[in-house]
Each structure stands twice: as C-alpha cells, then as structure tokens.
Amino acid sequence: MSKIEDFLTQSEEQEVIEAIRIAELNTSGEIRVHLEKTSNGDATNRALELFYTLKMDNTKLQNGVLIYVAIEEKAFVIYGDKGINDVVSNDFWDSTKDVMQSYFKQGNFKQGLVEGIIKSGEQLKKHFPWQDGDIDELSNEISKG
C-alpha cells in the first residue's frame, strides 16, 4: 500500500475526524492527522516541518498535537507542542506510539489513529480543559501531502 487514498477508506477517515472532534470537545488543545506517501527520508524532521506549515504552533496555549504518517516508509511520528510536552510524563508519547503501533502492525490503521487521538485527547483534557470562550482553532480534517 503506497497510495494515500488506500490508507483509510472514506468511512474510516470520517471515524478519525469524529474521534478528533470528540477529543477536542473537552479541551482547548488541537489534534491534527497528516498522511503522506513519503517523508523523503526523515519522518521526524518532516513532522516538525509540517507542524509549522499546518500552523499547529499558533495555538494560544501551545497545546497542538500532530500525528504524522509516512505511508510508504511505514513510519509515524506524534509531535506535541511545548505546552503539552511540558506537562505530560516523559514516556507519554512513547506509550501512545506503542498503542498505535500495535494496531498498525495488524493493518488496523484507523483504530491505531483513533487510539492515539483518544490518548492525546485525554491528556489535553486533563491539562488544558475546555473553558468558556474556547474556540476550535484548527481544522479537524485529515490533511494529506
């Protein structure tokens, strides 16, 4: 599978978008998923580049989370902004990656993404609870490159 369109069905995409919507209901944090055929070498560097391209660094409390997937390379990165990184445990992103990877290894990419979104959303809710006046600062749509 090397095509972005083959990674998730349209129905699965909608389930991922709904997971983002639900996770963000209780927090000022922002979660995005970006799918790409290839990172052209380094998935971590590409995720960081996209974090800024997608304006994830523009959240008021620096609490954006990007889940980046390079399909051809079978690589993915979870990148959290400074605000969320300062408050989660040191092993939080690794443990979240482990959960996602267990689903990915079974070919269940949708559920892996949903689980990563749920875990990220729980931490965002804990540390950045929704407050009156909070707005959804970024799109919940899956971006593709």
N, C-alpha and C positions, 0 to 999 in steps of 0.2 A: 504494500500500500504506500504509494508515494504522492498521491493527489490529495490536496487539502479537502476536496469535496467528498472523498471517500472515507475520511477520518471519522466523521459523525454523520448520521442521517439527519434530515431536516427535523424530524421529530426529536432526535437526541439533542440537537442544537437548541431546540426550544426548551427542553428539560434543563439544560445547562443554564440558559438565560433565566429561567424561572428560579433555579437554585440561587443565582446571583441576586435576583430581585428579593427573594425571601431573606437571604443572609443580610442584605443591606437594610431591611426594614427596621432593624433594631440597633443600628449603628450609624455613625457619621462616616465610617470608613467606606472605601471604594474597592471593589474587586473587578478585575478585568481578566479575560482569557484571550490570548492571541495565538492563532495557529499559523504555521508557516511551513512550506515544503522543506526548507533547509535553513540553517543558521549561517551557512557558508563558513563553517569552521569552529566557532566557539559559541555555544548556546548561552553561556553566562554573559559574555560581552554583548551578544545580540539582545538578550532580555533587558539588560541595562540600557542599551541604546533605545529600545522600544519603549521602555518605561518613560523616558523623556519625550520621545516622539508622540506617544499617546497622551501626554500631559498628565501622567499619573503623579508627578511631583508637584502638581498645582493644588493638591487638596489642602485645605486650611490647616488640618492637624497632622499633616504628613503621615496619613494612615491609609495610603493606597497599597494594594497587593496585586501584582501581576503574575498570572500563571501562563508561562510561555511554553509552547510545544513546537519542536522542530521534528516534523513527522518522518522525513527520510532518515534522519540520524537516530531516531528513537530516543531523543533527548528532551528533557523538560526541566524548567527552572521555575522556582517560586521566588519572586523578588518582592520584598516588603520595604516600604519607605522607612525613613528614620524614626518616625513617631511610633509605628508598630514594632519595629525592631528593638527599640529601647525598652519595651515593656513585656515582650514575650520571653519565655525561658530560652536559654541558649540552644536547646535541642528542638525547639518547636518546629522550625521549618524542616529539619531533617526527619522528624517523626511524621510530619504531614506528607512529605515526599515519599516516605516508606509506605504509608497507607495508599497513596495514589498509585505507586509503582506496583503494588500487589494486584490492583485491578488492571493496570495496563498490561502486565505480564499475561493475564488471562484474556487479553483482547477486549476488555470491557472499558473502553476509553471514556465513554460517557460517565459511567459510575465513578471512575477514578477522578475525573474533573469535579463531579458533584461532591465527592467526599472531601477533596481539597478545598472547595468553596465553603462547605459546611464548617470544616475545622477552622478555616481562616475567619469565617463569619462569627464563630463562637468567641474567638479571641478579640476580634474587633468590637463585638457587643460588650464583652467584659471590660475592656479598657477604654472604649470610645462609644459609650451608649448613646443612642439617639436622643436628641434633646429638641425641644420645641424650636422650630425655625430651621432645623437642619434640612438641607436640600440634597438631592441626588446630583452630585457634581459631575459625574462622568457616565457615559452610556453603558448599559448593561449588555449590549450586543457583543457577540464574539467578533473580534477583529481578525482579519486574515491578510497575510502578505505573500 
